[in-house]
């Protein structure tokens, strides 16, 4: 396994819309293993292929405290949403310790494929629902900051610039 480079905002590759996975093979499984390793090493709870310059519809997720509930989804789609929640979100691709509240659905039903090519559905709420919506946004070239007002976005940009000057 290997750590992958996480693209950082404003890298234009973060805006590329991911293509559906059409073949599951050992190369794809290796990519997924590398995505988990990268996600855990970066203290994230989710990672989309787009964030590591792999423009296929793949995301990994583990919202458990013990890192023992891995979920990998290929070709994900949200088939239903329910309720509203406002939770503070951050992103491995948006530096500077930038977090802000984003409106998301409280509950979602996800449909996708696993690494065996089997279609499955998953009901999620709370943090898992937020993570699913956040990662699918990435696969569509959308960042959490795109959901914020101009004022909040400008504040985050300044925070990122300040953080980069310190590095």
C-alpha positions in Angstrom: 0.0 0.0 0.0 1.1 3.6 -0.6 0.0 7.0 0.5 -1.5 9.0 -2.3 -1.1 12.8 -2.8 -4.3 14.6 -1.8 -5.1 17.5 -4.2 -5.5 20.8 -2.5 -7.9 23.6 -3.3 -7.8 25.5 -5.7 -6.3 22.7 -7.8 -8.5 22.6 -11.0 -8.4 18.8 -11.0 -10.8 18.9 -8.0 -13.4 20.2 -10.4 -13.2 17.2 -12.8 -16.4 15.1 -12.8 -15.6 11.4 -12.1 -16.5 8.7 -14.6 -18.3 5.5 -13.7 -16.2 2.5 -12.7 -16.6 -0.1 -15.6 -14.0 -2.7 -14.5 -13.2 -4.1 -11.1 -9.7 -5.7 -11.1 -6.6 -5.9 -8.9 -5.5 -2.4 -9.9 -8.7 -1.0 -8.7 -8.5 -2.9 -5.4 -5.0 -1.6 -4.9 -6.2 1.9 -5.5 -8.9 1.4 -2.9 -6.4 0.1 -0.4 -4.2 3.1 -1.0 -7.2 5.4 -0.5 -7.9 3.8 2.9 -4.3 4.2 3.9 -4.3 7.8 2.8 -7.6 8.6 4.5 -6.5 7.1 7.8 -3.0 8.7 7.7 -4.7 12.1 7.1 -7.3 11.6 9.9 -10.2 11.7 7.5 -13.5 9.9 7.6 -14.0 9.8 3.8 -12.0 10.2 0.6 -13.2 10.4 -2.9 -11.2 9.3 -5.9 -11.2 12.9 -7.3 -9.3 14.1 -4.2 -6.3 11.8 -5.1 -6.5 12.5 -8.9 -8.3 9.3 -9.7 -11.3 10.4 -11.7 -13.5 7.3 -11.2 -16.6 7.2 -9.1 -15.1 5.7 -6.0 -15.1 6.7 -2.4 -13.9 5.2 0.8 -15.4 6.0 4.2 -15.0 4.9 7.8 -16.9 7.1 10.4 -16.1 4.7 13.3 -13.9 5.7 16.2 -11.8 2.5 15.9 -11.4 2.6 12.1 -13.0 -0.8 11.8 -16.1 -0.1 9.7 -14.8 0.4 6.2 -17.2 1.2 3.4 -16.1 1.4 -0.2 -18.6 2.6 -2.8 -18.3 2.4 -6.5 -20.7 4.4 -8.8 -22.6 5.8 -5.8 -26.0 7.5 -6.1 -28.3 8.9 -3.5 -31.7 7.6 -4.1 -33.6 9.3 -1.3 -33.1 12.1 1.2 -34.9 13.0 4.4 -34.7 15.9 6.8 -32.1 18.6 7.2 -29.0 19.0 9.4 -26.4 21.7 9.7 -23.0 20.2 10.7 -19.5 21.7 10.6 -17.6 20.1 7.7 -13.9 20.2 6.8 -12.1 18.6 3.9 -8.8 17.0 3.4 -8.5 19.0 0.1 -9.3 22.3 1.8 -6.4 23.2 4.0 -5.9 25.8 6.7 -8.1 24.0 9.2 -11.1 25.4 7.4 -14.5 24.2 8.8 -18.0 25.6 8.4 -21.6 24.5 8.7 -23.2 23.1 5.6 -26.8 22.2 5.0 -27.2 18.5 4.2 -29.9 15.9 4.4 -30.2 14.3 7.8 -30.9 10.8 6.3 -29.9 9.4 2.9 -30.3 6.1 1.1 -27.3 5.3 -0.9 -27.1 2.8 -3.8 -23.7 1.7 -5.2 -21.5 -1.3 -6.0 -19.0 -3.0 -3.7 -15.6 -4.3 -4.8 -17.2 -7.6 -5.8 -19.4 -5.8 -8.3 -22.5 -6.4 -6.2 -25.1 -3.6 -6.0 -26.1 -2.7 -2.5 -28.1 -0.1 -0.7 -27.2 1.6 2.6 -29.3 3.8 4.9 -27.3 6.4 6.7 -27.9 9.3 9.0 -25.9 11.8 11.0 -22.2 11.9 10.3 -22.3 9.0 7.8 -25.1 10.8 5.8 -22.9 13.9 5.7 -19.9 12.0 4.6 -21.7 10.3 1.8 -23.1 13.6 0.5 -19.7 15.2 0.8 -17.9 12.5 -1.1 -20.5 12.3 -3.8 -20.1 16.1 -4.2 -16.4 15.5 -4.8 -17.1 13.0 -7.5 -19.2 15.7 -9.2 -16.4 18.3 -8.9 -18.1 20.1 -6.0 -16.4 21.1 -2.7 -18.1 21.8 0.6 -17.0 25.5 0.3 -19.2 25.7 -2.8 -22.2 25.5 -0.4 -21.1 28.5 1.6 -22.0 32.2 1.2 -19.4 34.5 -0.4 -18.6 36.0 3.0 -17.8 32.6 4.6 -15.9 31.5 1.5 -13.7 34.7 1.7 -13.0 34.0 5.3 -11.9 30.4 4.5 -9.7 31.7 1.7 -8.0 34.1 4.0 -7.5 31.3 6.6 -6.0 29.0 3.9 -3.6 31.8 2.7 -2.5 32.5 6.3 -1.9 28.8 6.9 0.2 28.5 3.7 2.3 31.4 4.7 3.2 29.7 7.9 4.3 26.5 6.1 
